[in-house]
Amino acid sequence: MNPKTISNYRSPLMIACPIFRILGGVGRSTTPWARTLKKPLESYSASEENIVKSQNYSTTFTVDQTPEEAFAAINDVRGWWSGNIEGSTNKLGDEWTYRYKGVHYSKQKIAELVPGKKVVWLVLDSYLNFIEDKTEWNGTRITFEIGKKGDKTEVRFAHLGLVPEVECYDACSNAWGGYVNSSLRTLITKGKGQPNRKEKVVGEEKSVKAKPIKKKSEKK
């Protein structure tokens, strides 16, 4: 593939998802992450040392609000990620799903929840239609660590298992960057994020009252 072809490539997710179009996320075909990690996913933690060593995708931002306010916003997933969320998202052990058209589906379980400090989601199931290994997210962990930094609150996000070697890395990391650094941050600071709009369920249509049929007058 020549450089011009590469520069003009746009993944299906980039075309379908507004955040991906804005950020210009691009996928690439490489070995699935599960076969490239040197140690089991369970042995990873969201510490900064491990994030740097394993090159898991991570991003950090600071806000003036309290850790408790940031924690509440993170758990309001519909308020910053997507309106297409099914299930409870704010209690330990809760399982819930995210869906974006036919492009992306994932089922998460809240594996760790420490008020004002930490949130961890374990991805139980996933489907990404724009890459070869469509279950690439399975078994990965999505973490949020919250702490004070001077007089501000710092939010550290990481997707453990989303590393440069996996096909989804470019597109998925770009999308996370938009959702976390823009939508989530705005929800914390201004009380309103920019999540994907809730999709209309197939077959869900507005009810229309049928107009009565006027009988034709009979000719005498």
N, C-alpha and C positions, 0 to 999 in steps of 0.2 A: 504493500500500500504506500503510495507516494505521499509526501508531506501535505500536498493540497487536499488529497482525499481525506487524510486524517483531520485536518483543520476544519473541514466541512461536515464531519460526521456528527450526527445528533442521535442519541439513543432514543428508543420509543418512550422511555419515562420522561426524558427531557422534553419531548414533544407534547406529551399528555399532561404533565404536571406544571402548573404555573410557576412554582418555586424553581423547578429545574430549568425552565425556559429562561428565567431571569438570571440564574446563576451560571448557566451554561454547563451543566453537569455532563460528563462524558464517561461511558463505561469502557472497559477493556477486557479482552479475553486472556485470562491467565489461569493458573492452577487454583481450584477452589480452596478457600481458607482452611478448611478442616484438615487438608493434607499438607499444609505448609507450616502450621504452628508446631513448635518444637516440644511443647508440653500441653497437657490437657487443659481445656478451657476453665475447668473448675479450680485450677491452681492459680488463676489470675485474680488480682484484686484491682480496685480502682485507684491504687496509690499512684502518685505522679511518677515514681521510679519505674513501675511496671508499664505504665502507659508509654513512657519514652522508649524503654527497652523493646517492647513488642510492636511499637508503632501503631497501636490501636488509634483510631480516629478520636480526637478530643478537642474541645474548645472551651474557653473560659471567658466570663464577663463579670463585671461588678455593677451593683445597683445601690441606691441609697436606702432602699427598703430593708426591713428586718429579715433575718433568716426564716422566721416563721411565715412571713408573707411570701417569700420566694418558694418555700416548701408547699404552701397552699396552691400557688399558681402552677407549679410543676404537676401536682396531682389533678389539676383541672385540665386534663389532656384535651378535652373537646374545645377548650378555650384558646389553645395555641397550635395544636397539631391538625386536628380534623374533626368535622362534625360527624364523620362516618365512624364513630366509635360505638361499639356495643359492649355493655357490661360495666360494672363498677370499677373505678380506677383509683380509689383512695384508701383501700384497706389491705393489710397484709394478707397475702394468699389469694387476693382477687385475681380472676382471669378475665381478660377483655380482648377484643379484636379491633384491628385497624384495617380499613379497606379503602383503596383508591381505584375506582372503576375496575377494569380487569387487569390493571397494571401491577398492583401491589396489595398483598394481603399478609397480615401477620397476627399471631396470637401471643399475647404476653401474660406472664404471671408476675405479680408483685412479690419478689423474693426477699426483699429487705425494705424496711420502712422505719426510719429513725426520725421522729418529728424535729423539724428545724435543722437536720443534719444530712440525711442521706435517703435516696430512693434508688432501688435497683429493680429492673425488670428482666426476667428471663424469657427469651423468645422460645416458645414451645413449638410453634409451627409457622411456616411462611411460604409465600409464593411470589416470585418476582418474574414477570413474563419477559423481561428484556435481557436476561442473561442465560447462559447455558445451564448452570446449576441453579435451578429455580428455588431451591430450599436453602440457599446459601446462608440465610440469617439463622437457621435452626441452631439452637444451643448457644447463641451469642447472648451477651448481657449488655443492657443499656443502663448506665449509671449516672446519677446526679449527686454530687457532693457539695454541701453548702457550709460556708464558714465565714467568720468575720475577718476582714482585712482592713485594719485601721478602723475608721469610722464607717466603712462600707461593708456590704455583703458580697461575697464572691460565690459564684455558681460554676462548678467544674463539671462539664458533661463529657462522657466517654462512651463509645460503643466498642466493647471488648469482643474482638473477633473481626471487626471491620478494619482490616489491615491492607496496605498497598498491594499485596499479592493477590487479592481477590478481585473478581471481575466487577463487582458492584462498587468498589471503593470510590472511584471518582464521582460517579453520579450520586451515590448515597451520602458521601461526605459533604458534597456541595448542598444537597437538600437539607441535611441535618444542620449545616451552618446557617441556612436561611430560617429554618423553623426555630432553632435554639437562640441564635444571636439576635434575631429580629422579632419573630412572633412571640416567643416565650418571654424575652426581655421586655417587650412592650406590654405584655399582659401583667408582668410584675410592676412595671413603673407607671403604667397609665390605666391599668385595669381592663384593657382590651387588646387581645392578640389578633393575628391574621391567619386563622386556620383555614384549611380547605373547606369550602362550603359543603353542607350536607347534601348528598345526592338523592334524587328522587328514586324511590324503590321501583323496580320494573313492575308495571301493571298498576302503579299508583297514579290515578288520574283524578282530576277534579270532577265531582259529580255534576252533571248537567241535567236540569229538569227538562223532561221531554215536553214539547209543546203539544197541546191537544190537536188532533187531526180534525180539520173541519170537513164535514160531510158535504159533498157536492149536492146542490139542490136538484132534485129530480125534475126532469122536464115533463110537463103535463101534455 
